[in-house]
Amino acid sequence: MTEKTPKTAAELYAFLDGLGIRHSTKTHAPVFTVAESVALRDEIPGGHTKNLFVKDKKDQFFLLTVEENASVDLKTVHTLIGAASKVSFGKPEKLMEYLGVIPGAVTAFGAINDSDHKVTFVLDADLMKDEIINCHPLSNDATTSIASADLVRFMEATGHTPLVLKVTS
């Protein structure tokens, strides 16, 4: 198996530009948690995301992208997303292998690196009500803002059909 080199933020922006998708990015000090990123709220409007990289017992992987303050019941979410069993967190090695990111930089934009379609992307329906969604551009030292409809277009252009489901309580 050949190691794939994860795409860079510049390659992500070029991909978005190629699709005619408007996006803006603000660089900032690296943030590893939602709590650390709260300081940026005044500077970056829109829905801010929290991403949960999970797997079931059959090694099906899912990325749940939800509003940063929402809670996901990991004991029952498998019944909503089509997992074969209760889910647990995926290992950092799989996160890098499939999405090309490290823990703390997990993002829906990781779909650009999932060329083998190993991950099912789930966008929370409540988050998708926001006009603008904010995600890390494959690293945690910046935040990229994109229209929610364009996030779906981006995913479809990477060969993924995201599930838009209410997975939060």
MITIDREN-281015 format. One record per residue: residue in three letters; residue number from 0; x, y, z of N, C-alpha, C, O in turn. Coordinates in Angstrom, 1 decimal, decimal comma. Layout:
N
["Ala"; NUM; [X; Y; Z]; [X; Y; Z]; [X; Y; Z]; [X; Y; Z]]
...
***
This chain:
169
["Met"; 0; [0,8; -1,2; 0,0]; [0,0; 0,0; 0,0]; [0,9; 1,2; 0,0]; [1,8; 1,4; 0,8]]
["Thr"; 1; [0,6; 2,2; -0,9]; [1,5; 3,4; -0,9]; [0,9; 4,4; 0,0]; [-0,3; 4,6; 0,1]]
["Glu"; 2; [1,8; 5,1; 0,6]; [1,4; 6,2; 1,5]; [0,9; 7,3; 0,7]; [1,5; 7,8; -0,2]]
["Lys"; 3; [-0,3; 7,8; 1,0]; [-0,8; 9,0; 0,3]; [-0,4; 10,2; 1,1]; [-0,4; 10,2; 2,3]]
["Thr"; 4; [0,0; 11,2; 0,4]; [0,4; 12,5; 1,0]; [-0,9; 13,3; 1,2]; [-1,6; 13,6; 0,2]]
["Pro"; 5; [-1,2; 13,7; 2,4]; [-2,4; 14,4; 2,6]; [-2,3; 15,8; 1,9]; [-1,3; 16,3; 1,7]]
["Lys"; 6; [-3,5; 16,2; 1,4]; [-3,6; 17,5; 0,7]; [-3,3; 18,6; 1,7]; [-3,5; 18,5; 2,9]]
["Thr"; 7; [-2,8; 19,7; 1,2]; [-2,5; 20,9; 2,0]; [-3,7; 21,8; 2,0]; [-4,6; 21,7; 1,2]]
["Ala"; 8; [-3,7; 22,8; 2,8]; [-4,7; 23,8; 2,8]; [-4,8; 24,5; 1,5]; [-5,8; 24,8; 0,9]]
["Ala"; 9; [-3,6; 24,8; 0,9]; [-3,6; 25,5; -0,4]; [-4,2; 24,6; -1,5]; [-5,0; 25,1; -2,3]]
["Glu"; 10; [-4,0; 23,3; -1,4]; [-4,7; 22,4; -2,4]; [-6,2; 22,4; -2,2]; [-7,0; 22,3; -3,1]]
["Leu"; 11; [-6,6; 22,4; -0,9]; [-8,0; 22,5; -0,6]; [-8,6; 23,8; -1,2]; [-9,7; 23,7; -1,8]]
["Tyr"; 12; [-8,0; 24,9; -0,9]; [-8,5; 26,2; -1,5]; [-8,6; 26,2; -3,0]; [-9,6; 26,6; -3,6]]
["Ala"; 13; [-7,6; 25,6; -3,6]; [-7,6; 25,5; -5,1]; [-8,8; 24,6; -5,6]; [-9,4; 24,9; -6,6]]
["Phe"; 14; [-9,0; 23,5; -4,8]; [-10,1; 22,6; -5,2]; [-11,5; 23,4; -5,0]; [-12,3; 23,3; -5,9]]
["Leu"; 15; [-11,6; 24,1; -3,9]; [-12,8; 24,9; -3,7]; [-13,0; 26,0; -4,8]; [-14,1; 26,2; -5,4]]
["Asp"; 16; [-11,9; 26,6; -5,2]; [-11,9; 27,6; -6,2]; [-12,3; 27,0; -7,6]; [-13,1; 27,6; -8,3]]
["Gly"; 17; [-11,8; 25,8; -7,8]; [-12,2; 25,1; -9,1]; [-13,6; 24,8; -9,2]; [-14,2; 24,7; -10,3]]
["Leu"; 18; [-14,3; 24,7; -8,0]; [-15,7; 24,4; -8,0]; [-16,5; 25,7; -8,0]; [-17,8; 25,6; -8,0]]
["Gly"; 19; [-15,8; 26,8; -7,9]; [-16,5; 28,1; -7,8]; [-17,2; 28,3; -6,5]; [-18,2; 29,0; -6,4]]
["Ile"; 20; [-16,6; 27,7; -5,4]; [-17,1; 27,9; -4,1]; [-16,4; 29,0; -3,3]; [-15,2; 29,0; -3,2]]
["Arg"; 21; [-17,2; 29,9; -2,9]; [-16,6; 31,0; -2,1]; [-16,2; 30,5; -0,7]; [-17,0; 29,8; -0,1]]
["His"; 22; [-15,1; 31,0; -0,2]; [-14,6; 30,6; 1,1]; [-13,7; 31,7; 1,6]; [-13,1; 32,4; 0,8]]
["Ser"; 23; [-13,6; 31,8; 2,9]; [-12,7; 32,8; 3,5]; [-12,0; 32,1; 4,7]; [-12,6; 31,3; 5,4]]
["Thr"; 24; [-10,7; 32,4; 4,9]; [-10,0; 31,7; 5,9]; [-9,3; 32,7; 6,8]; [-8,7; 33,7; 6,3]]
["Lys"; 25; [-9,4; 32,5; 8,1]; [-8,7; 33,3; 9,1]; [-7,7; 32,4; 9,8]; [-8,0; 31,4; 10,3]]
["Thr"; 26; [-6,4; 32,8; 9,7]; [-5,4; 32,1; 10,5]; [-5,3; 32,5; 11,9]; [-5,7; 33,7; 12,2]]
["His"; 27; [-4,9; 31,6; 12,8]; [-4,9; 31,9; 14,2]; [-3,9; 30,9; 14,8]; [-3,4; 30,0; 14,2]]
["Ala"; 28; [-3,7; 31,1; 16,1]; [-2,8; 30,2; 16,8]; [-3,5; 28,8; 16,8]; [-4,7; 28,7; 16,8]]
["Pro"; 29; [-2,7; 27,7; 16,8]; [-3,3; 26,4; 16,7]; [-4,3; 26,2; 17,9]; [-3,9; 26,5; 19,0]]
["Val"; 30; [-5,4; 25,6; 17,6]; [-6,4; 25,3; 18,7]; [-6,6; 23,8; 18,6]; [-6,8; 23,2; 17,5]]
["Phe"; 31; [-6,7; 23,1; 19,7]; [-6,9; 21,7; 19,8]; [-8,2; 21,3; 20,3]; [-8,6; 20,1; 20,2]]
["Thr"; 32; [-9,0; 22,2; 20,9]; [-10,3; 21,9; 21,5]; [-11,2; 23,0; 21,2]; [-10,9; 24,1; 20,8]]
["Val"; 33; [-12,5; 22,6; 21,3]; [-13,6; 23,6; 21,1]; [-13,4; 24,8; 22,1]; [-13,5; 25,9; 21,8]]
["Ala"; 34; [-13,0; 24,4; 23,4]; [-12,8; 25,4; 24,4]; [-11,8; 26,4; 24,0]; [-11,9; 27,6; 24,2]]
["Glu"; 35; [-10,7; 26,0; 23,4]; [-9,6; 26,9; 23,0]; [-10,1; 27,8; 21,8]; [-9,6; 28,9; 21,7]]
["Ser"; 36; [-11,0; 27,3; 21,0]; [-11,4; 28,1; 19,8]; [-12,4; 29,1; 20,1]; [-12,7; 29,9; 19,3]]
["Val"; 37; [-13,0; 29,1; 21,3]; [-14,1; 30,0; 21,6]; [-13,7; 31,4; 21,5]; [-14,5; 32,3; 21,2]]
["Ala"; 38; [-12,4; 31,7; 21,8]; [-11,9; 33,1; 21,8]; [-12,0; 33,7; 20,4]; [-12,0; 34,9; 20,3]]
["Leu"; 39; [-12,2; 32,9; 19,4]; [-12,2; 33,4; 18,0]; [-13,6; 33,7; 17,5]; [-13,8; 34,3; 16,5]]
["Arg"; 40; [-14,6; 33,4; 18,4]; [-16,0; 33,6; 17,9]; [-16,4; 35,0; 17,4]; [-17,0; 35,1; 16,4]]
["Asp"; 41; [-15,9; 36,0; 18,1]; [-16,3; 37,4; 17,7]; [-15,7; 37,7; 16,3]; [-16,3; 38,5; 15,5]]
["Glu"; 42; [-14,6; 37,1; 15,9]; [-13,9; 37,4; 14,7]; [-14,5; 36,5; 13,5]; [-14,4; 36,9; 12,4]]
["Ile"; 43; [-15,1; 35,4; 13,8]; [-15,5; 34,5; 12,7]; [-17,0; 34,1; 13,0]; [-17,3; 33,3; 13,8]]
["Pro"; 44; [-17,9; 34,8; 12,2]; [-19,3; 34,5; 12,3]; [-19,7; 33,1; 11,7]; [-18,9; 32,5; 10,9]]
["Gly"; 45; [-20,9; 32,6; 12,1]; [-21,4; 31,4; 11,5]; [-21,3; 30,2; 12,5]; [-21,0; 30,4; 13,7]]
["Gly"; 46; [-21,7; 29,1; 12,0]; [-21,7; 27,9; 12,9]; [-20,3; 27,3; 13,0]; [-19,7; 27,0; 12,0]]
["His"; 47; [-19,9; 27,0; 14,2]; [-18,6; 26,5; 14,5]; [-18,8; 25,0; 14,8]; [-19,8; 24,6; 15,4]]
["Thr"; 48; [-17,8; 24,2; 14,3]; [-18,0; 22,8; 14,3]; [-17,2; 22,0; 15,3]; [-16,1; 22,5; 15,8]]
["Lys"; 49; [-17,7; 20,9; 15,7]; [-17,0; 19,9; 16,5]; [-17,1; 18,6; 15,6]; [-18,2; 18,3; 15,1]]
["Asn"; 50; [-16,0; 17,8; 15,5]; [-16,0; 16,7; 14,7]; [-15,7; 15,4; 15,5]; [-14,7; 15,4; 16,2]]
["Leu"; 51; [-16,5; 14,4; 15,3]; [-16,2; 13,1; 16,0]; [-15,9; 12,1; 15,0]; [-16,8; 11,7; 14,2]]
["Phe"; 52; [-14,7; 11,5; 15,1]; [-14,3; 10,5; 14,2]; [-14,5; 9,1; 14,9]; [-13,8; 8,8; 15,8]]
["Val"; 53; [-15,5; 8,4; 14,4]; [-15,9; 7,2; 15,1]; [-16,0; 6,0; 14,2]; [-16,0; 6,1; 13,0]]
["Lys"; 54; [-16,0; 4,8; 14,8]; [-16,1; 3,6; 14,0]; [-17,0; 2,6; 14,7]; [-17,2; 2,6; 15,9]]
["Asp"; 55; [-17,5; 1,6; 13,9]; [-18,3; 0,5; 14,5]; [-17,4; -0,7; 14,6]; [-16,3; -0,7; 14,2]]
["Lys"; 56; [-18,0; -1,8; 15,1]; [-17,3; -3,1; 15,2]; [-16,8; -3,7; 13,9]; [-15,9; -4,5; 13,9]]
["Lys"; 57; [-17,5; -3,3; 12,8]; [-17,1; -3,8; 11,5]; [-16,1; -2,9; 10,8]; [-15,8; -3,0; 9,6]]
["Asp"; 58; [-15,5; -2,0; 11,6]; [-14,5; -1,0; 11,1]; [-15,1; -0,1; 10,0]; [-14,3; 0,2; 9,0]]
["Gln"; 59; [-16,3; 0,2; 10,1]; [-16,9; 1,3; 9,2]; [-16,6; 2,6; 10,0]; [-16,9; 2,7; 11,2]]
["Phe"; 60; [-16,1; 3,5; 9,3]; [-15,7; 4,8; 9,9]; [-16,7; 5,9; 9,5]; [-17,3; 5,9; 8,4]]
["Phe"; 61; [-16,9; 6,8; 10,5]; [-17,9; 7,9; 10,3]; [-17,3; 9,2; 10,8]; [-16,5; 9,1; 11,8]]
["Leu"; 62; [-17,5; 10,3; 10,2]; [-17,2; 11,6; 10,7]; [-18,5; 12,3; 11,0]; [-19,2; 12,6; 10,0]]
["Leu"; 63; [-18,7; 12,6; 12,2]; [-19,9; 13,4; 12,6]; [-19,5; 14,8; 12,8]; [-18,7; 15,1; 13,7]]
["Thr"; 64; [-20,0; 15,7; 12,0]; [-19,8; 17,1; 12,1]; [-21,0; 17,8; 12,7]; [-22,1; 17,8; 12,1]]
["Val"; 65; [-20,8; 18,4; 13,9]; [-22,0; 19,0; 14,6]; [-21,6; 20,3; 15,1]; [-20,4; 20,7; 15,1]]
["Glu"; 66; [-22,6; 21,1; 15,5]; [-22,3; 22,4; 16,1]; [-21,5; 22,2; 17,4]; [-21,7; 21,3; 18,1]]
["Glu"; 67; [-20,5; 23,1; 17,6]; [-19,5; 22,9; 18,7]; [-20,1; 22,7; 20,1]; [-19,4; 22,0; 20,8]]
["Asn"; 68; [-21,3; 23,2; 20,4]; [-21,8; 23,0; 21,7]; [-22,8; 21,9; 21,8]; [-23,3; 21,6; 22,9]]
["Ala"; 69; [-23,1; 21,3; 20,7]; [-24,1; 20,2; 20,7]; [-23,5; 18,9; 21,3]; [-22,3; 18,7; 21,4]]
["Ser"; 70; [-24,4; 18,1; 21,8]; [-23,9; 16,8; 22,4]; [-24,5; 15,7; 21,5]; [-25,6; 15,7; 21,1]]
["Val"; 71; [-23,7; 14,7; 21,4]; [-24,0; 13,5; 20,6]; [-24,0; 12,3; 21,6]; [-23,0; 12,1; 22,3]]
["Asp"; 72; [-25,1; 11,5; 21,6]; [-25,1; 10,4; 22,5]; [-24,4; 9,2; 21,8]; [-25,0; 8,6; 20,9]]
["Leu"; 73; [-23,2; 8,9; 22,2]; [-22,4; 7,9; 21,5]; [-23,0; 6,5; 21,8]; [-22,6; 5,5; 21,1]]
["Lys"; 74; [-23,9; 6,4; 22,8]; [-24,5; 5,0; 23,0]; [-25,6; 4,7; 22,0]; [-25,9; 3,6; 21,8]]
["Thr"; 75; [-26,2; 5,8; 21,4]; [-27,4; 5,5; 20,5]; [-27,2; 6,1; 19,1]; [-28,0; 5,7; 18,2]]
["Val"; 76; [-26,1; 6,8; 18,9]; [-26,0; 7,5; 17,5]; [-25,9; 6,4; 16,4]; [-26,2; 6,7; 15,3]]
["His"; 77; [-25,4; 5,3; 16,7]; [-25,2; 4,2; 15,7]; [-26,6; 3,9; 15,0]; [-26,6; 3,5; 13,9]]
["Thr"; 78; [-27,7; 4,0; 15,8]; [-29,0; 3,7; 15,2]; [-29,4; 4,7; 14,2]; [-30,2; 4,5; 13,3]]
["Leu"; 79; [-28,8; 5,9; 14,2]; [-29,2; 7,0; 13,3]; [-28,3; 7,0; 12,1]; [-28,8; 7,4; 11,0]]
["Ile"; 80; [-27,0; 6,6; 12,2]; [-26,1; 6,8; 11,1]; [-25,9; 5,5; 10,3]; [-25,1; 5,5; 9,3]]
["Gly"; 81; [-26,5; 4,4; 10,7]; [-26,3; 3,2; 9,9]; [-25,1; 2,3; 10,3]; [-24,7; 1,5; 9,5]]
["Ala"; 82; [-24,6; 2,6; 11,5]; [-23,5; 1,8; 12,0]; [-23,9; 0,4; 12,4]; [-25,1; 0,2; 12,7]]
["Ala"; 83; [-23,0; -0,6; 12,3]; [-23,4; -2,0; 12,6]; [-23,5; -2,2; 14,1]; [-24,0; -3,3; 14,6]]
["Ser"; 84; [-22,9; -1,3; 14,9]; [-22,9; -1,5; 16,4]; [-22,7; -0,1; 17,0]; [-22,6; 0,9; 16,3]]
["Lys"; 85; [-22,6; -0,1; 18,3]; [-22,3; 1,1; 19,0]; [-20,9; 1,6; 18,5]; [-20,1; 0,7; 18,1]]
["Val"; 86; [-20,7; 2,8; 18,5]; [-19,4; 3,4; 18,0]; [-18,5; 3,7; 19,1]; [-18,8; 4,0; 20,2]]
["Ser"; 87; [-17,2; 3,7; 18,7]; [-16,1; 4,1; 19,5]; [-15,2; 5,1; 18,7]; [-15,4; 5,1; 17,5]]
["Phe"; 88; [-14,4; 5,8; 19,4]; [-13,5; 6,7; 18,6]; [-12,5; 6,0; 17,8]; [-11,9; 5,0; 18,2]]
["Gly"; 89; [-12,3; 6,5; 16,6]; [-11,3; 6,0; 15,7]; [-9,9; 6,4; 16,1]; [-9,7; 7,4; 16,8]]
["Lys"; 90; [-8,9; 5,5; 15,8]; [-7,5; 5,8; 16,2]; [-6,9; 6,9; 15,4]; [-7,3; 7,1; 14,2]]
["Pro"; 91; [-6,0; 7,6; 16,0]; [-5,3; 8,7; 15,3]; [-4,7; 8,3; 14,0]; [-4,6; 9,0; 13,0]]
["Glu"; 92; [-4,1; 7,0; 13,9]; [-3,5; 6,5; 12,7]; [-4,5; 6,4; 11,6]; [-4,2; 6,8; 10,4]]
["Lys"; 93; [-5,8; 6,0; 11,9]; [-6,8; 5,9; 10,8]; [-7,2; 7,3; 10,4]; [-7,6; 7,6; 9,3]]
["Leu"; 94; [-7,3; 8,2; 11,4]; [-7,6; 9,6; 11,1]; [-6,6; 10,2; 10,0]; [-7,1; 10,8; 9,1]]
["Met"; 95; [-5,4; 9,9; 10,2]; [-4,4; 10,4; 9,3]; [-4,5; 9,7; 8,0]; [-4,4; 10,3; 6,9]]
["Glu"; 96; [-4,6; 8,3; 8,1]; [-4,7; 7,5; 6,8]; [-5,9; 7,9; 6,0]; [-5,7; 8,0; 4,7]]
["Tyr"; 97; [-7,0; 8,1; 6,6]; [-8,3; 8,3; 5,8]; [-8,5; 9,8; 5,5]; [-8,9; 10,2; 4,4]]
["Leu"; 98; [-8,3; 10,7; 6,5]; [-8,7; 12,1; 6,4]; [-7,5; 13,0; 6,2]; [-7,7; 14,2; 5,9]]
["Gly"; 99; [-6,3; 12,5; 6,5]; [-5,1; 13,3; 6,3]; [-4,9; 14,4; 7,4]; [-4,3; 15,4; 7,1]]
["Val"; 100; [-5,5; 14,2; 8,6]; [-5,4; 15,2; 9,6]; [-5,0; 14,5; 11,0]; [-5,1; 13,3; 11,1]]
["Ile"; 101; [-4,5; 15,3; 11,9]; [-4,2; 14,9; 13,2]; [-5,4; 15,2; 14,2]; [-6,2; 16,1; 13,8]]
["Pro"; 102; [-5,4; 14,5; 15,3]; [-6,4; 14,9; 16,3]; [-6,3; 16,4; 16,6]; [-5,2; 16,9; 16,8]]
["Gly"; 103; [-7,4; 17,1; 16,7]; [-7,4; 18,5; 17,0]; [-7,5; 19,3; 15,7]; [-7,8; 20,5; 15,7]]
["Ala"; 104; [-7,3; 18,7; 14,6]; [-7,5; 19,3; 13,3]; [-8,6; 18,6; 12,4]; [-8,7; 18,8; 11,2]]
["Val"; 105; [-9,4; 17,8; 13,1]; [-10,4; 17,0; 12,4]; [-11,4; 18,0; 11,7]; [-11,8; 18,9; 12,4]]
["Thr"; 106; [-11,8; 17,7; 10,5]; [-12,6; 18,6; 9,7]; [-13,4; 17,8; 8,7]; [-12,9; 16,8; 8,1]]
["Ala"; 107; [-14,6; 18,4; 8,3]; [-15,3; 17,9; 7,2]; [-14,5; 18,0; 5,9]; [-14,8; 17,2; 5,0]]
["Phe"; 108; [-13,6; 18,9; 5,8]; [-12,8; 19,1; 4,6]; [-11,9; 17,9; 4,4]; [-11,3; 17,7; 3,4]]
["Gly"; 109; [-11,7; 17,0; 5,5]; [-10,9; 15,8; 5,3]; [-11,4; 14,9; 4,2]; [-10,7; 14,0; 3,8]]
["Ala"; 110; [-12,7; 15,1; 3,8]; [-13,2; 14,3; 2,6]; [-12,3; 14,4; 1,4]; [-12,3; 13,5; 0,6]]
["Ile"; 111; [-11,6; 15,5; 1,3]; [-10,7; 15,6; 0,1]; [-9,6; 14,6; 0,1]; [-9,0; 14,3; -0,9]]
["Asn"; 112; [-9,3; 14,1; 1,3]; [-8,2; 13,1; 1,4]; [-8,7; 11,7; 1,4]; [-7,9; 10,7; 1,3]]
["Asp"; 113; [-10,0; 11,5; 1,5]; [-10,6; 10,1; 1,6]; [-10,9; 9,6; 0,2]; [-12,1; 9,4; -0,1]]
["Ser"; 114; [-9,9; 9,4; -0,6]; [-10,1; 9,0; -2,0]; [-10,6; 7,6; -2,1]; [-11,2; 7,2; -3,1]]
["Asp"; 115; [-10,4; 6,8; -1,0]; [-10,9; 5,4; -1,1]; [-12,3; 5,2; -0,5]; [-12,8; 4,1; -0,4]]
["His"; 116; [-12,9; 6,4; -0,1]; [-14,2; 6,4; 0,5]; [-14,4; 5,4; 1,6]; [-15,3; 4,6; 1,6]]
["Lys"; 117; [-13,5; 5,5; 2,6]; [-13,5; 4,7; 3,8]; [-14,4; 5,3; 4,9]; [-14,8; 4,6; 5,9]]
["Val"; 118; [-14,8; 6,6; 4,7]; [-15,5; 7,3; 5,8]; [-16,9; 7,8; 5,3]; [-17,0; 8,3; 4,2]]
["Thr"; 119; [-17,9; 7,6; 6,1]; [-19,2; 8,1; 5,9]; [-19,3; 9,5; 6,6]; [-19,0; 9,5; 7,8]]
["Phe"; 120; [-19,6; 10,5; 5,9]; [-19,7; 11,8; 6,5]; [-21,1; 12,2; 6,9]; [-22,0; 12,0; 6,1]]
["Val"; 121; [-21,3; 12,6; 8,1]; [-22,6; 12,9; 8,7]; [-22,6; 14,4; 9,1]; [-21,8; 14,8; 10,0]]
["Leu"; 122; [-23,4; 15,2; 8,5]; [-23,5; 16,6; 8,9]; [-24,8; 16,7; 9,7]; [-25,9; 16,4; 9,2]]
["Asp"; 123; [-24,7; 17,3; 10,9]; [-25,9; 17,4; 11,7]; [-26,9; 18,4; 11,1]; [-26,5; 19,5; 10,7]]
["Ala"; 124; [-28,1; 18,0; 11,1]; [-29,2; 18,8; 10,5]; [-29,3; 20,2; 11,2]; [-29,5; 21,2; 10,5]]
["Asp"; 125; [-29,1; 20,3; 12,5]; [-29,1; 21,6; 13,2]; [-28,0; 22,5; 12,7]; [-28,2; 23,7; 12,5]]
["Leu"; 126; [-26,8; 21,9; 12,6]; [-25,7; 22,7; 12,1]; [-25,9; 23,3; 10,7]; [-25,6; 24,4; 10,4]]
["Met"; 127; [-26,6; 22,4; 9,9]; [-26,8; 22,8; 8,5]; [-27,8; 23,9; 8,3]; [-28,0; 24,4; 7,2]]
["Lys"; 128; [-28,5; 24,3; 9,4]; [-29,4; 25,4; 9,3]; [-28,6; 26,7; 9,3]; [-29,1; 27,8; 8,8]]
["Asp"; 129; [-27,4; 26,7; 9,7]; [-26,5; 27,9; 9,7]; [-26,2; 28,2; 8,2]; [-25,9; 27,3; 7,4]]
["Glu"; 130; [-26,2; 29,4; 7,9]; [-25,8; 29,8; 6,5]; [-24,4; 29,6; 6,2]; [-24,0; 29,1; 5,2]]
["Ile"; 131; [-23,5; 29,9; 7,2]; [-22,1; 29,7; 7,1]; [-21,6; 28,7; 8,1]; [-22,0; 28,7; 9,3]]
["Ile"; 132; [-20,8; 27,8; 7,6]; [-20,2; 26,7; 8,5]; [-18,7; 27,0; 8,5]; [-18,1; 27,3; 7,5]]
["Asn"; 133; [-18,1; 26,8; 9,7]; [-16,7; 27,0; 9,9]; [-16,0; 25,7; 10,2]; [-16,3; 25,0; 11,2]]
["Cys"; 134; [-14,9; 25,4; 9,4]; [-14,2; 24,2; 9,6]; [-12,7; 24,5; 9,5]; [-12,3; 25,4; 8,9]]
["His"; 135; [-11,9; 23,6; 10,1]; [-10,4; 23,7; 9,9]; [-10,1; 23,3; 8,5]; [-10,7; 22,4; 8,0]]
["Pro"; 136; [-9,2; 24,1; 7,9]; [-8,8; 23,7; 6,5]; [-7,6; 22,7; 6,5]; [-6,5; 22,9; 5,9]]
["Leu"; 137; [-7,9; 21,5; 7,2]; [-6,9; 20,4; 7,2]; [-5,8; 20,7; 8,2]; [-4,9; 19,8; 8,4]]
["Ser"; 138; [-5,8; 21,8; 8,9]; [-4,9; 22,0; 10,0]; [-5,6; 22,9; 11,0]; [-6,6; 23,6; 10,7]]
["Asn"; 139; [-5,1; 22,9; 12,3]; [-5,8; 23,6; 13,3]; [-5,3; 25,0; 13,6]; [-5,6; 25,5; 14,7]]
["Asp"; 140; [-4,6; 25,6; 12,6]; [-4,1; 26,9; 12,8]; [-4,8; 27,9; 11,9]; [-4,4; 29,0; 11,7]]
["Ala"; 141; [-6,0; 27,5; 11,5]; [-6,8; 28,4; 10,7]; [-8,3; 27,9; 10,7]; [-8,5; 26,7; 11,1]]
["Thr"; 142; [-9,2; 28,8; 10,3]; [-10,6; 28,4; 10,2]; [-11,1; 28,9; 8,9]; [-10,9; 30,1; 8,5]]
["Thr"; 143; [-11,7; 28,0; 8,1]; [-12,3; 28,4; 6,8]; [-13,8; 28,4; 6,9]; [-14,4; 27,5; 7,4]]
["Ser"; 144; [-14,4; 29,5; 6,4]; [-15,8; 29,7; 6,4]; [-16,3; 29,4; 5,0]; [-15,8; 29,8; 4,0]]
["Ile"; 145; [-17,5; 28,7; 5,0]; [-18,0; 28,2; 3,7]; [-19,5; 28,2; 3,9]; [-20,0; 27,9; 5,0]]
["Ala"; 146; [-20,3; 28,4; 2,8]; [-21,8; 28,3; 2,9]; [-22,1; 26,8; 3,2]; [-21,5; 25,9; 2,6]]
["Ser"; 147; [-23,2; 26,6; 4,0]; [-23,5; 25,2; 4,3]; [-23,8; 24,4; 3,0]; [-23,5; 23,3; 2,9]]
["Ala"; 148; [-24,6; 25,0; 2,1]; [-24,9; 24,3; 0,8]; [-23,6; 24,0; 0,0]; [-23,5; 23,0; -0,6]]
["Asp"; 149; [-22,6; 24,9; 0,1]; [-21,3; 24,7; -0,6]; [-20,5; 23,6; 0,1]; [-19,7; 22,9; -0,6]]
["Leu"; 150; [-20,7; 23,4; 1,4]; [-20,0; 22,3; 2,1]; [-20,5; 21,0; 1,5]; [-19,7; 20,0; 1,3]]
["Val"; 151; [-21,8; 20,9; 1,3]; [-22,4; 19,7; 0,7]; [-21,8; 19,5; -0,8]; [-21,5; 18,4; -1,2]]
["Arg"; 152; [-21,8; 20,6; -1,5]; [-21,3; 20,5; -2,9]; [-19,8; 20,1; -2,9]; [-19,4; 19,3; -3,7]]
["Phe"; 153; [-19,0; 20,6; -2,0]; [-17,6; 20,2; -1,9]; [-17,5; 18,7; -1,6]; [-16,8; 18,0; -2,3]]
["Met"; 154; [-18,3; 18,2; -0,7]; [-18,3; 16,8; -0,4]; [-18,7; 15,9; -1,6]; [-18,0; 14,9; -1,9]]
["Glu"; 155; [-19,7; 16,3; -2,3]; [-20,2; 15,6; -3,4]; [-19,1; 15,6; -4,5]; [-18,9; 14,6; -5,2]]
["Ala"; 156; [-18,3; 16,7; -4,6]; [-17,3; 16,8; -5,6]; [-16,1; 15,9; -5,2]; [-15,3; 15,5; -6,1]]
["Thr"; 157; [-16,0; 15,5; -4,0]; [-14,9; 14,5; -3,6]; [-15,4; 13,1; -3,7]; [-14,7; 12,1; -3,3]]
["Gly"; 158; [-16,7; 12,9; -4,2]; [-17,2; 11,6; -4,3]; [-18,0; 11,1; -3,1]; [-18,3; 9,9; -3,0]]
["His"; 159; [-18,3; 12,0; -2,2]; [-19,0; 11,6; -1,0]; [-20,4; 12,2; -1,0]; [-20,6; 13,3; -1,4]]
["Thr"; 160; [-21,4; 11,4; -0,5]; [-22,7; 12,0; -0,3]; [-22,9; 12,1; 1,2]; [-23,2; 11,0; 1,8]]
["Pro"; 161; [-22,8; 13,3; 1,7]; [-23,0; 13,3; 3,2]; [-24,4; 13,0; 3,6]; [-25,3; 13,4; 2,9]]
["Leu"; 162; [-24,5; 12,4; 4,8]; [-25,8; 12,2; 5,4]; [-26,1; 13,5; 6,2]; [-25,3; 13,8; 7,1]]
["Val"; 163; [-27,2; 14,1; 6,0]; [-27,6; 15,3; 6,8]; [-28,7; 14,7; 7,7]; [-29,9; 14,5; 7,3]]
["Leu"; 164; [-28,4; 14,5; 9,0]; [-29,2; 13,9; 9,9]; [-29,1; 14,7; 11,2]; [-28,1; 15,3; 11,5]]
["Lys"; 165; [-30,2; 14,6; 12,0]; [-30,1; 15,2; 13,4]; [-29,5; 14,1; 14,3]; [-30,2; 13,1; 14,6]]
["Val"; 166; [-28,3; 14,3; 14,7]; [-27,6; 13,4; 15,5]; [-27,2; 13,9; 16,9]; [-26,5; 13,3; 17,7]]
["Thr"; 167; [-27,7; 15,1; 17,1]; [-27,4; 15,8; 18,4]; [-28,7; 15,9; 19,3]; [-29,8; 15,8; 18,8]]
["Ser"; 168; [-28,4; 16,0; 20,6]; [-29,5; 16,2; 21,5]; [-29,6; 17,6; 22,1]; [-30,4; 17,9; 22,9]]
***
